[in-house]
Amino acid sequence: MSDKANPPKKSGGERKDRLAEALRANLQKRKAQARSRRAGDADKRPEGLSSAGKMQKK
């Protein structure tokens, strides 16, 4: 059997640190989005839905 099948369990402290870091990164991303909206800068998202052009009219 390989070691990848049963990875060693991590302590609760490591998980909390990882989740806290992910939460901080998410908060920074949301703040940057809010600032760009206030400044009037364009979004970096593509326009429209990707499947919208494939719909058929009746």
TALIN-V742002 format. One record per backbone hydrogen bond with DSSP energy under -0.5 kcal/mol. CO is the residue of the C=O (numbers start at 1). NH is the residue of the N-H. E is the energy in kcal/mol with one decimal. If there is no record, write none. Layout:
co={CO	CO}
nh={NH	NH}
e={E	E}
This chain:
co={2	2	11	12	13	14	15	16	17	18	19	20	21	22	23	24	25	26	27	28	29	30	31	32	33	34	35	36	36	49	51	52}
nh={5	6	15	16	17	18	19	20	21	22	23	24	25	26	27	28	29	30	31	32	33	34	35	36	37	38	39	40	41	52	54	55}
e={-0.9	-0.6	-1.4	-2.2	-2.2	-2.4	-2.7	-2.4	-2.2	-2.2	-2.3	-2.2	-2.4	-2.3	-2.4	-2.4	-2.1	-2.4	-2.3	-2.2	-2.1	-2.3	-2.4	-2.2	-1.9	-2.0	-2.2	-0.9	-1.7	-0.8	-1.1	-1.0}
